Amino acid sequence: MSKKQQGTLSLDREDLDAQLEAAAQKRKKAKRKKIIIRVAFAAVALVVVLVIAGVIIGIISSKKAMGQMVNFTHAEEEEITQEVKINGTVQSDNIQHFYSPAAIKVESVVEVGTFVKKGDPIIKFDKESYELALKTVELNDKITENNYQSSVASNDNSLSKLAQAQADVSKYQAEVNSKQAIVDNYDEKGAMNQLDKDVQTQIALEQGNIAFCENEIEKLWIAFKLEVGYDDMSQAEAEKARMEFENKPEVKELRAKIAYSQQVIENVRKMLSDKTESLAEAKADLAEAKGKLESAKSQVESYKQASGNNYDRENLQLQGELNTLKSGSEYEEILKYENGCLVAPFDGIVTNSFVSEGMTTSLTGSEIIEFSSLDEVSVAVSIGKKDLSKIKEGQKVQVNILDKEYEGEISRIARVAIAGNGSTSVSAIIRITNPDDDIFLGIEAKNVIITAHEDSCLTLPSEAINVDSDGFFVYVIDDMNTVVKKPVTIGISSEDRSQIIDGIDKNDRVVTYVTSAVVEGAVVVPVEEGQMNGLMGGGLGNAGITITTN
């Protein structure tokens, strides 16, 4: 076999066997290194691997590569679900507290943590002690009611007079308002002063017209007298001439103007007089109404003093309401213990007890039993600031309690943060929609909150996404094997992948792992995700050839 032939392995099966046999014989004679070649895949796969390896080795040996090998991947269209995992404590949403209505002796009580069916007894009181307490509550309620009614009766007369006086105040106040409006209407914007000025102006104008007309008549008379020789006439002739003058059209017209102006003067003076008189009457009516109002107000103050101040009357009413509430609640509370026995209002657990067998509840209104439902159950959680924007009321939750799965949803998120351990959190409630008898209150629940979901969208591995002061971006390898920085818009994220809303498409070669060599403008050797391991180390063996050197 020539040196050239020794450096090349044939892909033909027979030639390959012959070459291996020759090599084995040569190793035995020369005692040199032992080479074992195992064909693990078909010949076609071997050719592909050798071609890829040859290309990479050729690139490196020819010094055409200007950087290191870099893994890349393509964005994929797939379903993605964003989740928030958080632990919480199981609690009941329906907790009833029972209080002692009086001093009653306890005959028996269910222990804390005991499950009690609806209608079964939780506490039994001593029968005689219970009946005495019930009678005491009834008598106290009656005495309280009688005392209140007595106070009301003694105050009724004063209150009735006070109410009438207050009604009179309202009536006279309305009358004052009406009269005041009339007076204000006269004096609105100085209307009366303006009217007086207008009247005086009109009178002066009409008087000027009268003087002008009289002067014109006098001129006509002088001319007429000269014309007819009036001064030489007899008395009879003069009277006739006078009548003739007065019948002249121009004289009659002037006399008519004088009469008109005089009538105008009389009218405007009367109008001003009427207005002035009406205003005076309106002011008098207003003063009378104000007098009635002040008298009614004085009566109100007098009756207020007689019936006590406003606080006394209000306290009397409030005391009556309080007595009604108190007596009703006490009576209702003791009736809960029908025949001296408190029964469970629903299926639940005794979660706290403040009494024991044989003791007497000494303090009225003190809590004796806390009873919690298992049909209305939730998980209390604390949400950190980084997850708060993702979580909304109504979101579905997968709840795990003691390795059993339950369905839940976010029913309430508090609107105030709680500080603690150097950070802040917001409390929230996860309502369990399918509770059962396997649930234990007060234990830890593991919750997975489904915060967002997309049936189909473009995604990338989360480690391929970078962020700087300008926002999110990825490194893409272009057709010239040059690294290019591309900004991207990120949507929701799962544990290992993130939604890409904008910035790249399926054809872009996105750098998966960013090292110090991956910078914008760098020239790299791109290797698709999954092939890097196939081309390095044990990957070549998996591709079809294993070489062992001894």
C-alpha positions in Angstrom: 0.0 0.0 0.0 1.5 3.4 -1.0 1.9 6.2 1.4 -0.9 8.0 -0.4 -3.1 5.0 0.0 -2.1 4.6 3.7 -3.4 8.1 4.5 -6.9 7.5 3.0 -9.6 5.1 4.0 -11.7 3.7 1.3 -15.5 3.9 1.7 -15.9 0.5 -0.2 -16.7 -2.3 2.2 -14.4 -4.9 0.7 -11.5 -2.4 0.3 -12.1 -1.3 3.9 -11.8 -4.9 5.2 -8.7 -5.5 3.2 -7.1 -2.3 4.5 -8.0 -3.2 8.1 -6.6 -6.8 7.6 -3.4 -5.3 6.2 -3.0 -2.9 9.0 -3.5 -5.7 11.6 -0.7 -7.8 10.0 1.5 -4.7 9.9 0.9 -4.0 13.7 1.8 -7.6 14.6 5.1 -7.4 12.7 6.2 -3.8 13.6 4.5 -3.8 17.1 3.4 -0.3 16.6 0.2 1.4 17.6 -3.0 -0.6 17.3 -5.8 1.2 15.4 -9.4 -0.1 15.6 -11.9 1.4 13.2 -15.5 0.6 13.8 -18.2 1.4 11.3 -21.3 2.4 13.3 -23.4 4.0 10.6 -24.1 3.6 7.0 -21.5 4.7 4.5 -23.6 7.7 3.5 -23.6 9.0 7.1 -19.8 8.6 7.3 -19.4 10.6 4.2 -21.5 13.4 5.5 -19.6 13.6 8.8 -16.2 13.5 7.0 -17.3 16.2 4.6 -18.5 18.5 7.4 -15.4 17.9 9.4 -13.3 18.4 6.4 -15.0 21.7 5.6 -14.4 23.0 9.1 -10.8 21.8 9.2 -10.3 23.3 5.7 -11.7 26.7 6.8 -9.5 26.8 9.9 -6.3 25.5 8.1 -6.8 27.9 5.3 -6.9 30.8 7.8 -10.1 32.1 6.3 -12.0 31.9 9.7 -11.7 35.1 11.7 -13.4 33.9 14.9 -14.4 30.9 16.9 -17.2 28.4 16.4 -20.6 29.8 17.7 -23.8 27.9 18.3 -26.9 29.3 16.6 -30.6 28.4 16.5 -33.7 29.4 14.6 -36.9 30.8 16.1 -39.7 28.2 16.2 -43.5 28.5 15.9 -45.0 26.7 19.0 -47.4 26.9 21.9 -46.1 28.7 25.0 -47.5 29.0 28.5 -46.2 31.5 31.1 -46.5 30.4 34.7 -45.7 31.8 38.2 -45.0 29.2 40.9 -45.7 30.3 44.5 -46.4 28.6 47.8 -49.2 29.5 50.2 -51.2 28.4 53.2 -54.6 26.7 53.0 -57.4 28.5 54.7 -61.2 28.5 55.0 -63.2 31.3 53.3 -66.2 30.8 55.6 -65.2 31.1 59.3 -67.9 31.6 61.9 -67.2 32.8 65.4 -69.6 32.0 68.2 -69.7 34.2 71.3 -71.0 33.7 74.8 -74.3 35.5 75.3 -74.2 35.1 79.1 -72.6 33.1 81.9 -73.4 29.5 80.9 -71.9 26.3 82.1 -70.3 24.1 79.4 -71.3 20.4 79.6 -69.2 19.2 76.6 -67.2 20.7 73.6 -65.7 19.1 70.5 -61.9 19.2 70.4 -60.0 21.6 68.0 -59.3 19.9 64.7 -62.3 17.7 64.8 -64.4 17.4 61.6 -68.1 18.0 62.3 -71.0 17.4 60.0 -73.8 19.9 59.5 -76.3 19.6 62.3 -74.0 17.7 64.7 -73.3 19.3 68.1 -70.2 21.3 68.7 -71.0 22.6 72.3 -73.5 21.4 74.8 -74.4 23.6 77.7 -75.9 22.6 81.0 -79.7 22.7 80.5 -80.6 24.6 83.7 -77.8 27.1 83.2 -78.9 27.7 79.6 -82.6 28.3 80.5 -81.6 30.7 83.3 -79.4 32.7 80.8 -82.2 32.7 78.2 -84.7 34.1 80.8 -82.1 36.7 82.0 -81.6 38.0 78.4 -85.3 38.3 77.8 -85.9 40.3 81.0 -83.0 42.6 80.4 -84.2 43.3 76.9 -87.7 44.2 78.3 -86.3 46.5 81.0 -84.1 48.2 78.5 -87.0 48.8 76.0 -89.3 50.2 78.8 -86.6 52.6 79.9 -86.2 53.8 76.4 -89.9 54.2 75.7 -90.3 56.2 79.0 -87.6 58.6 77.9 -89.2 59.0 74.5 -92.6 59.7 76.0 -91.3 62.4 78.3 -89.6 64.1 75.5 -92.4 63.8 72.9 -94.3 67.0 74.0 -91.2 69.2 73.7 -90.2 67.6 70.5 -93.7 68.2 69.0 -93.5 71.9 69.9 -90.0 72.1 68.6 -91.1 70.5 65.3 -94.0 73.0 64.9 -91.7 75.9 65.6 -89.2 74.6 63.1 -92.0 74.2 60.5 -92.9 77.9 61.2 -89.3 78.9 60.7 -89.3 77.2 57.3 -92.6 78.8 56.3 -91.5 82.3 57.3 -88.2 81.9 55.8 -89.9 81.1 52.5 -92.0 84.2 52.9 -89.0 86.4 53.6 -87.3 85.0 50.6 -90.3 85.8 48.4 -90.6 89.4 49.8 -86.9 89.9 49.5 -87.1 88.9 45.8 -89.8 91.5 45.2 -87.7 94.3 46.9 -84.6 93.1 45.0 -86.5 93.2 41.8 -87.2 96.9 42.4 -83.7 97.7 43.3 -81.9 95.4 40.9 -78.9 97.1 39.4 -80.1 100.5 40.7 -83.4 100.2 38.8 -85.2 102.8 40.9 -82.4 105.3 40.8 -82.3 104.9 37.0 -86.0 105.2 36.8 -85.9 108.5 38.7 -83.2 109.8 36.5 -85.1 108.8 33.3 -88.3 110.5 34.6 -86.5 113.7 35.4 -84.8 113.6 32.0 -88.2 113.1 30.3 -89.8 115.9 32.3 -87.0 118.3 31.4 -87.3 117.3 27.8 -91.1 117.8 27.8 -90.7 121.1 29.6 -88.3 122.2 27.0 -90.7 121.3 24.3 -93.5 123.3 26.1 -91.2 126.3 26.4 -90.3 126.1 22.7 -93.9 125.8 21.6 -95.0 128.7 23.9 -92.2 130.8 22.5 -93.3 130.0 18.9 -96.9 130.9 19.7 -95.7 134.2 21.2 -93.8 135.0 18.0 -96.9 134.2 15.9 -99.1 136.3 18.1 -96.9 139.4 17.9 -96.8 139.0 14.1 -100.6 138.5 14.0 -101.3 141.6 16.1 -99.2 143.8 13.8 -100.9 142.2 10.8 -104.5 142.9 12.0 -103.8 146.1 14.0 -104.8 144.4 17.1 -103.8 147.3 19.4 -106.4 149.6 17.6 -109.3 147.2 17.8 -112.2 147.4 20.1 -112.6 144.8 22.8 -115.1 142.8 20.8 -112.9 143.0 17.7 -109.9 142.0 19.8 -111.8 138.9 21.2 -112.7 137.9 17.7 -109.2 138.4 16.5 -107.9 136.3 19.4 -110.2 133.5 18.5 -109.2 133.7 14.9 -105.5 133.5 16.0 -106.2 130.4 18.2 -107.9 128.7 15.3 -104.9 129.0 13.1 -103.6 125.5 12.2 -100.0 126.3 13.3 -101.2 127.6 16.6 -103.5 124.6 17.2 -100.6 122.3 16.4 -98.3 124.1 18.9 -101.1 124.0 21.5 -101.5 120.2 20.9 -97.8 119.7 21.4 -97.9 121.6 24.6 -100.8 119.5 25.9 -99.1 116.3 24.9 -95.9 117.2 26.7 -97.9 118.2 29.8 -99.6 114.8 29.7 -96.3 113.0 29.4 -95.0 114.8 32.4 -98.0 113.9 34.4 -97.8 110.2 33.3 -94.1 109.7 34.1 -94.5 111.5 37.5 -97.4 109.2 38.3 -95.4 106.1 37.2 -92.5 107.1 39.4 -94.9 107.8 42.3 -96.5 104.4 41.9 -93.2 102.6 41.7 -91.9 104.4 44.8 -95.1 103.6 46.7 -95.0 99.9 45.6 -91.4 99.6 46.7 -92.2 101.1 50.1 -95.0 98.5 50.5 -92.7 95.7 49.5 -90.2 96.8 52.0 -92.8 97.0 54.7 -94.0 93.4 53.8 -90.4 92.2 53.9 -89.9 93.8 57.4 -93.1 92.1 58.6 -92.0 88.7 57.3 -88.6 89.1 58.9 -90.3 89.8 62.2 -92.3 86.6 62.0 -89.2 84.6 61.1 -87.2 86.0 64.0 -90.1 85.2 66.4 -90.3 81.6 65.1 -86.6 81.2 65.5 -86.8 82.4 69.1 -89.5 79.8 69.7 -87.3 77.1 68.3 -84.4 78.0 70.6 -86.8 78.1 73.5 -88.2 74.6 72.8 -84.7 73.2 72.2 -83.7 74.3 75.7 -86.9 72.7 77.1 -86.3 69.4 75.3 -82.5 69.3 75.7 -79.8 70.1 73.2 -79.3 68.5 69.8 -76.8 66.0 71.3 -79.3 64.9 74.0 -82.0 64.3 71.4 -79.6 62.5 69.1 -78.2 60.4 71.9 -81.7 59.4 73.0 -82.4 58.1 69.5 -79.0 56.4 69.1 -79.4 54.8 72.5 -82.7 53.3 71.4 -81.1 51.9 68.2 -78.2 50.6 70.2 -80.5 48.9 72.7 -82.4 47.3 69.9 -79.3 46.0 68.2 -77.7 44.8 71.5 -80.8 43.0 72.7 -81.5 41.5 69.3 -77.9 40.3 68.9 -77.8 38.8 72.4 -81.1 37.1 72.0 -80.1 35.8 68.6 -76.8 34.6 69.9 -78.3 32.6 72.7 -80.9 31.2 70.4 -78.1 29.7 68.3 -77.7 27.3 71.1 -81.1 25.7 70.6 -82.0 23.7 73.7 -78.6 24.5 75.1 -76.7 23.0 72.1 -74.6 24.7 69.4 -74.8 22.6 66.2 -72.6 22.9 63.2 -74.2 25.3 60.6 -72.3 23.4 57.8 -69.7 20.7 57.3 -66.5 22.0 58.8 -63.7 21.9 61.4 -63.4 23.3 64.9 -60.3 25.6 64.3 -60.2 27.2 67.7 -61.9 26.8 71.1 -61.8 29.0 74.2 -63.9 26.8 76.5 -63.5 23.4 78.1 -65.8 20.9 79.7 -67.2 22.0 83.1 -66.2 25.7 82.8 -68.7 28.6 82.9 -68.4 31.3 80.4 -68.0 34.3 82.6 -67.7 37.2 80.1 -70.7 38.1 77.9 -69.6 38.6 74.3 -66.4 36.7 74.6 -65.5 34.2 71.8 -66.0 30.6 72.7 -65.7 28.7 69.4 -64.3 29.3 65.8 -65.7 27.0 63.2 -64.4 26.8 59.6 -66.0 25.4 56.4 -64.2 22.9 54.2 -66.6 23.6 51.3 -65.3 27.2 50.8 -61.5 26.9 50.8 -58.7 29.1 49.5 -54.9 29.5 49.6 -53.4 32.7 51.0 -50.2 33.7 49.1 -47.8 36.6 49.0 -46.8 37.9 45.6 -43.4 39.5 45.0 -42.9 42.7 43.1 -41.4 40.9 40.0 -44.4 38.7 39.6 -47.1 41.3 40.5 -47.6 42.7 37.0 -48.2 39.2 35.6 -50.9 38.1 38.0 -54.6 39.3 37.6 -57.8 38.4 39.3 -59.6 35.5 37.5 -56.5 33.7 36.4 -56.5 29.9 36.6 -54.3 28.2 39.2 -53.1 24.6 39.6 -53.1 23.9 43.3 -51.2 21.0 44.9 -52.0 20.0 48.4 -50.4 16.9 49.8 -49.5 15.7 46.3 -53.2 16.0 45.2 -54.1 18.4 42.4 -57.0 20.9 42.7 -58.3 23.7 40.5 -58.2 27.3 41.6 -58.4 30.9 40.5 -57.2 34.2 41.7 -60.2 35.7 43.5 -58.7 38.7 45.2 -55.4 40.8 45.1 -54.8 43.2 47.9 -54.2 46.8 46.9 -51.5 47.5 49.5 -48.0 46.1 49.9 -46.6 44.6 53.1 -43.0 45.2 54.0 -40.9 42.5 55.5 -37.3 41.0 55.4 -36.0 43.8 53.3 -38.6 43.4 50.6 -42.3 44.1 49.9 -45.1 41.7 48.8 -48.8 41.9 48.1 -51.2 39.3 49.6 -53.6 37.5 47.3 -56.3 34.8 47.6 -56.6 31.7 45.4 -60.0 30.2 45.6 -60.1 26.4 45.3 -63.1 25.6 43.0 -63.2 21.8 43.7 -62.4 21.3 47.4 -62.9 17.9 49.0 -62.6 16.2 52.4 -58.8 15.5 51.8 -57.9 19.1 52.4 -56.3 20.1 55.6 -56.4 23.8 56.8 -53.2 25.6 57.7 -50.9 23.4 55.6 -48.7 24.5 52.7 -50.0 24.4 49.1 -47.9 24.6 46.0 -49.5 26.7 43.3 -48.8 27.2 39.6 -50.5 30.3 38.3 -51.2 30.4 34.5 -50.5 34.0 33.8 -50.5 33.9 30.0 -50.8 31.5 27.1 -50.3 31.6 23.3 -51.5 28.7 21.2 -49.0 29.5 18.4 -46.2 32.1 18.4 -42.6 32.6 17.5 -40.2 31.6 20.3 -36.5 31.5 21.2 -34.6 29.9 24.0 -34.5 32.4 26.9 -30.7 32.3 27.1 -30.5 33.6 23.5 -32.1 36.9 24.6 -30.0 39.7 26.0 -30.9 43.1 27.5 -29.1 46.4 27.8 -30.1 50.0 28.4 -31.9 50.2 25.1 -34.0 47.1 25.7 -34.0 43.4 24.6 -31.9 42.2 21.7 -30.4 39.1 20.1 -27.2 38.5 18.2 -27.8 37.2 14.6 -25.3 35.7 12.2 -25.8 37.2 8.7 -24.9 35.6 5.3 -21.3 36.8 5.7 -21.0 35.0 9.1 -20.8 38.4 10.8 -22.5 39.0 14.1 -25.3 41.6 14.0 -27.2 43.0 17.0 -31.0 43.0 16.5 -33.5 44.6 18.9 -36.5 42.4 19.6 -39.9 42.8 21.3 -40.5 40.2 23.9 -43.9 38.8 24.9 -44.6 36.1 27.5 -42.0 33.6 28.8 -42.1 29.9 29.9 -39.4 28.3 32.0 -36.9 28.1 29.1 -38.4 29.9 26.1 -39.7 33.4 25.4 -42.2 34.8 22.8 -40.7 37.0 20.1 -43.3 39.5 19.0 -41.1 41.5 16.6 -37.5 41.8 15.5 -36.6 38.5 13.8 -38.1 35.7 11.7 -37.7 32.0 11.3 -34.8 32.3 8.8 -32.5 34.3 11.2 -29.6 32.5 12.7 -29.7 33.5 16.4 -26.6 33.0 18.6 -27.6 30.7 21.4 -24.8 31.2 23.9 -23.1 34.6 24.1 -19.4 34.7 25.0 -16.8 37.4 25.1 -16.1 36.7 21.4 -19.6 37.3 20.4 -19.7 41.1 19.7 -21.3 43.0 16.9 -19.2 42.9 13.8 -17.3 39.8 14.7 -16.8 37.1 12.1 -17.6 33.6 13.5 -17.9 30.0 12.5 -21.6 29.3 12.8 -22.6 25.8 14.0 -26.3 25.0 14.3 -27.6 24.0 17.7 -27.1 20.3 18.3 -24.2 19.9 15.8 -21.5 21.5 18.0 -21.5 18.4 20.3 -21.7 16.1 17.2 -18.5 17.7 15.9 -16.5 17.8 19.1 -15.4 15.1 21.5 -17.7 12.1 21.6 -19.8 13.5 18.8 -17.5 12.2 16.1 -17.7 8.7 17.6 -21.5 8.9 17.4 -21.2 10.0 13.8 -19.6 6.7 12.8 -15.9 6.4 13.7 -14.2 5.6 17.0 -10.4 5.7 17.1 -8.6 4.1 20.1 -4.8 4.7 20.5 -2.6 2.3 22.5 
